[in-house]
Amino acid sequence: MSATSHPDPDPHHVPEPGPARAAGPTGGPATADSLLALVTPERAAELVTASLDWPSLTLTPLQLAELELLLVGAFGPNPGYPAEQEVAGVPVPTLAVPAAETDPLAAGVTVALRDLEGVMIAALHLRTLLPSPAGSPVRLVGTLEGLRLPHHPDHPALRLTPDQLRAELRARGWTGPQVGAGAAWAVWADGLLHTADVGRIRALTRQGKRCVVLAPVGGADPADAGHHLRVRCLQAALDAVDAPLRPSEATLASEAVASDALAAGAAGRRHEPAPDPYRRPGADHQPRHRSLLVLVPAIPSPLLATPREPGMSATVLPPAGGAHRLPPPGPAGIEPAGIEPASLSRAGIPFETDLGAAGGEPPPNGDTEDLARLNAQRAHLASNYGLSGSLIGPAIGAPGRQELASLLEAGGPIPAELTPPAVAAELAQAIPPRSQRGLTIFFTGLSGSGKSTLAGLLVCRLLEQGGRRVTLLDGDVVRTQLSQGLGFSRADRDTNVRRIGFVAAAVAGAGGTAVCAPIAPYAAVRAQVREMVRAAGGGFVLVHVATPLEVCEARDRKGLYAKARAGVIPAFTGVSDPYEQPTDADVTVNTAELSGDEAVDRVLDHLRVAGWIALM
């Protein structure tokens, strides 16, 4: 956890109107000092017409998020992708593309940057392409003209630009001469907010500060239920901030904040100010919360969502009124911006989906430098959004992902000492205990090992017991329906297994049970299926039917082994193509030693012990 604050000589400055340099959030002209770096509608139309003759790049969700940070002015009023790695220790976005996609690109070329639907977001005027080792992505260096911000259909009211947030803070009376400097603080929420975090926000409120919860959601899929769960949980946490203090929170009532030691002339804490209407002038509605939740396009980091040992660092930041003013242009002739650290590029989908970014295991010692750089970047962004202080990372005492997962999987209550009841209710509703959660049971083994027989028998046993809706995806049946036309090359086999995994993930994600029985000889694609199912919110149980090759070949009910030995069938698993033995199987059975009923009983025993089905 990190606490940061800074002196601000004029944090309430409102730019005077000037010549239009950029389009505002609604398409109208912006002031000369506006942070939003978008061209006028007329210039946007010119760029769209000209782009018909330009090469195009379709950006990934993460690249779009970083482009959005540049366009909202988070790294300077003249956005671009630079050659430098950092500015004053703050990592900022770069754009790297596979070497195979750089053939039409060269210095002086303009590139249309598009979203996944082909909508042009910005024009990149290339200055140079940075060489890279063979096989590595090539970094593009150049200046940007933004046409529009990426479209977000999810939670539009929570997605404020720095300009809009500054205006909202003024309208609420959270900044201005009447409240003094340092009144509005950022509380970063890369994960969820728990009871300890709520206590910390209340501690800030007692000091006369107003809290803006900044939730990084860069790259979030608007169709991802886990993303929406996380936002609902954050809103529920803000409900808890407004609720009366519970006895279980009494120990948090005097939590200290490191920034107190930095505040000039701070002789003690200020008492909770009298309630104010928190109402915009002339507005006819009351905000839902006394604190404010804002979704920002920063990429969430598992390092910043992980509870760590007690400790806090305090850093003085640049003034909020000029935080977006970066150093003068570097050698490339553009506003310097820097390269993201490795931890950012690893954070595409950084957390377990079923917990909506609830934290993780403590980071290894090697991540200390990444943590420092991420802290510096978040502090810079908070200042850029008009906030005078920044708290980064979970509060001391916040639960980790594994602790929450264990409670949810067992169906037990989450104590209020860990998580506010409203947040716990959201989690419990979205993440039922294992016995009520979707599940995929994936049999793998050689042809003739008994996979299909065991899968069919298991389906019968589950249906006899009741309580689960079961779908059987047998390898041979899938071949004739879902994968008709595929051959038996490695690529086609992997495609077949991935298709099975896609359907199984959809079944499990909807709360059903999928029982699959392909050969699935390759470990890599089995791992992909496991991740697909888990990403959909379902459980995954891998059953290795480890019947020896000689037994499978002796059975040879379909004559496949004989054809493979004769060369009629090329690349046959176990004969002329390898079978990669699972090292991550949850259950291993051998039908040469066990009857079908005995083998299925072992699978059922595992499901009961692991909590996937009720104990008999």
HELIX and SHEET records of a PDB file:
HELIX    1   1 PRO A   41  ALA A   50  1                                  10    
HELIX    2   2 SER A   51  ASP A   53  5                                   3    
HELIX    3   3 PRO A   61  LEU A   71  1                                  11    
HELIX    4   4 ALA A   99  GLU A  101  5                                   3    
HELIX    5   5 PRO A  156  LEU A  158  5                                   3    
HELIX    6   6 PRO A  162  ARG A  172  1                                  11    
HELIX    7   7 THR A  195  ARG A  206  1                                  12    
HELIX    8   8 ALA A  225  ASP A  242  1                                  18    
HELIX    9   9 PRO A  247  LEU A  252  5                                   6    
HELIX   10  10 ALA A  258  ALA A  261  5                                   4    
HELIX   11  11 LEU A  303  ALA A  305  5                                   3    
HELIX   12  12 ALA A  320  GLY A  322  5                                   3    
HELIX   13  13 ALA A  342  SER A  345  1                                   4    
HELIX   14  14 THR A  353  LEU A  355  5                                   3    
HELIX   15  15 ASN A  365  ASP A  367  5                                   3    
HELIX   16  16 THR A  368  ASN A  384  1                                  17    
HELIX   17  17 ARG A  401  ALA A  410  1                                  10    
HELIX   18  18 PRO A  421  ALA A  430  1                                  10    
HELIX   19  19 ARG A  434  GLN A  436  5                                   3    
HELIX   20  20 LYS A  451  GLN A  465  1                                  15    
HELIX   21  21 GLY A  475  GLN A  481  1                                   7    
HELIX   22  22 ARG A  490  GLY A  509  1                                  20    
HELIX   23  23 ALA A  523  ALA A  535  1                                  13    
HELIX   24  24 LEU A  549  ARG A  555  1                                   7    
HELIX   25  25 LEU A  560  ARG A  565  1                                   6    
HELIX   26  26 GLY A  596  VAL A  609  1                                  14    
SHEET    1   A 6 LEU A 292  VAL A 296  0                                        
SHEET    2   A 6 ARG A 210  PRO A 216  1                                        
SHEET    3   A 6 ALA A 184  TRP A 188  1                                        
SHEET    4   A 6 GLY A 389  ILE A 392  1                                        
SHEET    5   A 6 SER A   2  SER A   5 -1                                        
SHEET    6   A 6 SER A 313  VAL A 316  1                                        
SHEET    1   B 5 SER A  56  THR A  58  0                                        
SHEET    2   B 5 THR A 110  ARG A 114  1                                        
SHEET    3   B 5 MET A 120  LEU A 130 -1                                        
SHEET    4   B 5 VAL A 138  GLY A 146 -1                                        
SHEET    5   B 5 GLY A  80  TYR A  81 -1                                        
SHEET    1   C 5 SER A  56  THR A  58  0                                        
SHEET    2   C 5 THR A 110  ARG A 114  1                                        
SHEET    3   C 5 MET A 120  LEU A 130 -1                                        
SHEET    4   C 5 VAL A 138  GLY A 146 -1                                        
SHEET    5   C 5 LEU A  95  VAL A  97 -1                                        
SHEET    1   D 2 GLU A  86  VAL A  87  0                                        
SHEET    2   D 2 VAL A  90  PRO A  91 -1                                        
SHEET    1   E 5 VAL A 470  ASP A 474  0                                        
SHEET    2   E 5 THR A 513  ALA A 517  1                                        
SHEET    3   E 5 LEU A 439  THR A 444  1                                        
SHEET    4   E 5 GLY A 539  VAL A 545  1                                        
SHEET    5   E 5 VAL A 587  VAL A 589  1                                        
END                                                                             
